Amino acid sequence: MPNLTVNVTPELLKQAKLYASQHNTTLSDLVRSNLAELTKTDKTVLEKFADGSVSSEDARALLNFKNKDELFHAICSGGLAIYHISRDKAEKMANDAILLAELK
């Protein structure tokens, strides 16, 4: 595994070491897990669609989904809520996704 050098203030290093110790982990594991969280792709796209910052068309294109039903299924199976659409529209999308799943 390659090494990474990060410059931080002495106080930040002290706080990070204390945090790692209190959470029974290492600084390397903290950095690795935070970098992984920041750079994950599929879930980030889904989260951005769910919060309304990415359109359904862009999310489908980025995730290579054929239609909105696949996108909606991914949102639901990921346990995410779609905050920028009405309840009626969400219920219609859910019913459409159920019908699609039954056809497969």
C-alpha positions as CSV (number, residue, x, y, z in Angstrom):
1,M,0.0,0.0,0.0
2,P,1.4,3.4,-0.9
3,N,2.3,5.9,1.8
4,L,0.7,9.4,2.1
5,T,2.3,12.4,3.8
6,V,0.0,15.0,5.3
7,N,1.0,18.2,6.9
8,V,-1.0,19.2,9.9
9,T,-0.5,21.5,12.9
10,P,0.9,20.0,16.1
11,E,-2.4,20.6,17.9
12,L,-4.4,18.9,15.1
13,L,-2.1,15.9,15.3
14,K,-2.5,15.7,19.1
15,Q,-6.3,15.9,18.8
16,A,-6.3,13.2,16.0
17,K,-4.1,10.9,18.0
18,L,-6.4,11.3,21.0
19,Y,-9.5,10.7,18.9
20,A,-8.0,7.6,17.4
21,S,-7.0,6.3,20.8
22,Q,-10.5,6.9,22.2
23,H,-12.1,5.1,19.3
24,N,-9.6,2.2,19.4
25,T,-8.3,2.8,15.9
26,T,-5.2,4.3,14.2
27,L,-4.6,7.5,12.4
28,S,-4.1,5.6,9.1
29,D,-7.4,3.9,9.5
30,L,-9.1,7.3,10.2
31,V,-7.6,8.8,7.1
32,R,-8.3,5.8,4.9
33,S,-12.0,5.5,6.0
34,N,-12.6,9.3,5.6
35,L,-11.0,9.3,2.1
36,A,-13.1,6.3,1.1
37,E,-16.2,8.0,2.3
38,L,-15.3,11.2,0.5
39,T,-14.6,9.5,-2.8
40,K,-17.3,6.9,-3.0
41,T,-19.2,7.2,-6.3
42,D,-22.5,5.4,-6.6
43,K,-23.8,6.2,-3.2
44,T,-22.7,9.8,-3.5
45,V,-24.7,10.2,-6.8
46,L,-27.7,8.6,-5.1
47,E,-27.4,10.9,-2.1
48,K,-27.1,13.9,-4.4
49,F,-30.2,12.9,-6.4
50,A,-32.1,12.2,-3.1
51,D,-31.3,15.7,-1.8
52,G,-32.2,17.3,-5.1
53,S,-28.7,18.5,-6.1
54,V,-28.5,16.2,-9.1
55,S,-31.3,15.7,-11.6
56,S,-32.7,12.3,-12.3
57,E,-31.4,12.4,-15.8
58,D,-27.8,13.2,-14.6
59,A,-28.0,10.5,-11.9
60,R,-29.2,7.9,-14.4
61,A,-26.5,8.8,-16.8
62,L,-23.8,8.7,-14.1
63,L,-25.0,5.3,-12.8
64,N,-25.8,3.8,-16.2
65,F,-29.4,3.2,-15.3
66,K,-31.9,2.7,-18.2
67,N,-34.8,4.4,-16.6
68,K,-36.1,6.3,-13.6
69,D,-37.5,3.0,-12.0
70,E,-34.0,1.6,-11.7
71,L,-32.9,4.9,-10.1
72,F,-35.8,4.9,-7.7
73,H,-35.2,1.2,-6.8
74,A,-31.5,2.1,-6.0
75,I,-32.7,5.0,-3.8
76,C,-35.1,2.8,-1.9
77,S,-32.8,-0.2,-1.5
78,G,-30.1,2.2,-0.2
79,G,-32.5,3.4,2.5
80,L,-32.5,6.9,1.2
81,A,-35.4,9.4,1.2
82,I,-36.2,11.7,-1.7
83,Y,-36.9,15.0,-0.2
84,H,-37.4,17.1,-3.3
85,I,-40.5,15.4,-4.7
86,S,-44.1,15.3,-3.4
87,R,-45.5,12.3,-1.6
88,D,-47.9,11.6,-4.5
89,K,-45.1,11.5,-7.0
90,A,-43.0,9.3,-4.7
91,E,-45.9,6.9,-4.3
92,K,-46.4,6.7,-8.1
93,M,-42.7,6.1,-8.6
94,A,-42.8,3.3,-5.9
95,N,-45.8,1.7,-7.6
96,D,-44.1,1.8,-11.0
97,A,-40.9,0.3,-9.5
98,I,-43.0,-2.5,-8.0
99,L,-44.7,-3.2,-11.3
100,L,-41.3,-3.3,-13.1
101,A,-39.9,-5.7,-10.5
102,E,-42.9,-8.0,-10.9
103,L,-42.4,-8.1,-14.7
104,K,-38.8,-9.2,-14.3
